[in-house]
Amino acid sequence: MSDKNLVTASFRDRESAERAYDSITARGYKSDDIHVLMTDETRKRHFVKGKETTDMGNKALKGAGVGGAVGGALGATAVGLAAAAATVTVPVLGLMIAGPLAGALAGGAAGGAAGGLVGMLVGAGIPEDRAKTYETELKDGGIVLGVKPKHDDDARFFESEWQAHNVR
């Protein structure tokens, strides 16, 4: 759902998240425009090697090799992602974050990791009530996607389209 030009939603499973991810790229957005958040456990369950490879799956797998606590080591993926895109794992929270949000978190907002996942999401511009909902859904195996739409038509399209994709 949309706040301050960021459209986000949580999806119950890989298939619905993949369809939503594809709806973003079909409108001309690139992989490094898309925020992807999931627990490391969810990443391992849905995106392990040997499963069908997709753009979102590749992005999730790249998170596997990136380690370090937020505020400590940050790894930016070079293959397939633009220089601005990053993948950050937050071991304390068991979370994998890919896309522009990872770069923002590494740039300072993530220093608030002591505030936990809700604090990080609020720091990224997601309202606190939605951040709390996403925290629960991520812990329950959900996948959160987000994108900053280029214009209002895209924002309306994503909100409408994602409702059809098993959004939580």
N, C-alpha and C positions, 0 to 999 in steps of 0.2 A: 504494500500500500504506500501511497505517496506522502512524503513530508520533505519540505525544503528541497524539492527537485530530486529527491532520491526515492525511487520506487523499489520496495522490498517485499518479499513474500517468503514464506516457509513452505516446503514441500515434503510430503510424507515419504517419498521413495525416489530412487534414482530415475526411474522412467519419467515421472511427472516433472522432476527437476530438469532432466535432459530436454523434454519438450519445451519447457519454459526458456531454458538456455538457448535452444534453437530459435525460439520466437524472437529473442533479442538479436541474435546474429543475422537472422533473416531480414531485419530492418536496418542492416548496415553497421551494426556495432561490432567492435572487435573484441577478442578475448580479454584484452587488457582493460576494457571498459566495464567488465562484469565482475561484481563482487561474488565470491563463493565462500560460504562458511559452513563447516561441519565439524563434528568431533572426529578425532583420529580413529576412533572405533568405527564410525560410520564410513569414513574413507576406506578403511581396511575391508569392511564388509562389502561395499559396493564397487570399489575401484581398484581391486588388487590386480596384479599382472595376470594375464591369461583371460581376463574378461574382455568383452568387446570394447574396443577403443573408440572414444568419442572426444570431441573438443573439451567438454567439461571433464570427462574422465582423465584426459591428459593433464589438465590443470590440477586435478586432485592428486594424481600420481606424482606430479612434480613436488607437491608438498611433502611427500614421504622422505625426500632426501634433505629437507631443510630442517635444521634444528636450532636449538638455543632458546633461552628464555627471552620474553619480550623485554626490551631495554638492554639486552645482551646481544647475542649473535643474531643477525638477520641475513637470510639468504635470498637473493633475487635470482629468479630463473632466467637464464639467457636463451634457452631454446623455446621458441614458440610464443614467448611473451615479450612485449616491448620493454624497453629499459625502465619505464615508469612503473610497470607492474611488478609485484613481488608476491612471494608466498612466505607466510610466517606461521610457524607452529608455536603454540603457547602451551608447553608441557604441563604447567601447573593446572591449566584448565582443560587439557586434553583436546585442544581446538586447533583446526587448520583454517587459515584465512588466506584467500588468494584474490588478487586483483588490486584495484586502487586503494581499497580500504586497508589492505596490508601495508601499503606504502605509507598511508596516513598514520596508521598505528605505530609503525616503526619510527615515524618522524616526530613522535611526541605523545600522541593520544594514548599509545600503548604503554607509556610510562605509568599510566594509571592502572596497570594490570592488577595492582594491589586491590583495586576496587572491584575486581572480578569482571566477568563477561558483561554484565549489565552496564558497569561503568565504562567499559571499552565501547560498547554499542552506543550508549548515550553520547560519549565523547565524539563518536563518528557522525552524530546528527540524527540518530534514531530516538524517537520519544521514549521516555522511561517505561511507560506501560507496555509498549510494543517490545522493547528490549527485554523486559521480564518474560513476556510470552515467548520470544525467540529463545531465551535461555532454556526454558522448560522444553521447548520443541527440539532444540539441538540435543539436549540430554536424552530425549526420547528417540533419537535417530533421525531427526529431520535435517533437511538441507536448506539453508537460507541463501537466496539469491537477491542481488540488488543491482541497480543500474541508475545512472543519472541520465534521464531522458534529454534528448536534444531539443525537444519541444513538447508542448502540451498534448498534441495528437499522439505522440509516442507514449506519454504517461498514461493516457486513457486506454490506449491499445493494450499496454502491458497489464494494467489492472484488470481489464476485461478478459484478456486472453488467459491470464494466469488463474482466474477463477475457474476456468475449464480444465486446468491442469492439476487437479487434486491439491490445490493450495490448502494449507491447514486453516 
